[in-house]
């Protein structure tokens, strides 16, 4: 079973979604130091591992696009499967 659930991810009023939306609001300078491991950073890294995909999570526009995919159960299931396969392939390389 996937750890990403479409209906929750697509619900803009959920607290997690409010936090994700707030992440992309530019205020001041970003923290400079060790690599960030926030949810948007980790999700973007996971999306970048998918071969032949232009999906990313670097802006509020990208977040809206992923939310629209989350509303389509079959598409979301396919996407999470592709993320899982890419992660497993990456693990087997190391």
C-alpha positions in Angstrom: 0.0 0.0 0.0 1.3 3.4 -0.9 2.1 6.0 1.8 0.6 8.8 -0.3 -3.2 9.0 -0.3 -4.8 11.0 -3.0 -7.9 12.4 -1.2 -5.8 13.8 1.7 -3.1 15.2 -0.5 -5.8 16.8 -2.7 -7.7 18.4 0.2 -6.4 22.0 0.3 -7.9 22.5 3.8 -5.9 19.7 5.5 -3.2 21.0 7.8 -0.5 19.1 5.9 -1.6 20.8 2.7 -1.6 24.2 4.3 2.0 23.6 5.4 3.0 22.4 1.9 1.4 25.5 0.4 3.1 27.8 2.9 6.5 26.2 2.1 6.4 27.9 -1.3 5.7 31.4 -0.1 8.9 33.3 -0.4 9.8 35.1 2.8 13.3 36.2 3.5 16.3 34.1 2.8 16.3 30.3 2.9 18.3 28.5 5.5 21.9 27.8 4.4 23.6 24.8 5.9 23.1 21.0 5.8 20.8 19.6 3.1 17.1 20.1 3.8 15.0 17.0 4.4 11.6 18.7 4.4 8.7 16.9 2.8 8.7 19.1 -0.4 12.4 18.5 -0.8 12.1 14.7 -0.3 9.1 14.5 -2.7 10.9 16.5 -5.3 13.9 14.2 -5.1 11.6 11.2 -5.4 9.9 12.7 -8.4 13.2 13.5 -10.1 14.2 9.8 -9.9 11.3 8.8 -12.2 12.6 8.2 -15.7 10.8 10.0 -18.6 8.9 12.3 -16.3 8.9 16.0 -16.0 7.1 16.1 -12.6 8.7 18.1 -9.9 7.8 19.9 -6.7 9.6 23.2 -6.7 6.8 25.7 -6.8 3.2 26.2 -5.7 2.2 25.6 -9.4 3.9 22.1 -9.1 2.0 21.5 -5.9 -1.4 22.4 -7.6 -0.5 20.0 -10.5 0.3 17.1 -8.1 -2.9 17.8 -6.2 -4.8 17.5 -9.5 -3.1 14.1 -10.1 -4.0 13.1 -6.6 -7.7 13.6 -7.4 -7.5 11.0 -10.1 -7.2 7.7 -8.2 -5.8 5.6 -11.1 -3.2 8.3 -12.0 -2.1 8.7 -8.4 -1.7 5.0 -8.0 0.4 4.8 -11.1 2.6 7.7 -9.9 3.2 6.3 -6.5 4.1 2.9 -8.0 6.6 4.6 -10.3 8.1 6.5 -7.3 8.4 3.2 -5.4 10.0 1.4 -8.4 12.5 4.2 -8.9 13.4 4.2 -5.2 13.8 0.4 -5.2 16.1 0.7 -8.3 18.1 3.4 -6.6 18.5 1.2 -3.5 19.7 -1.8 -5.5 22.4 0.3 -7.2 24.1 1.0 -3.9 
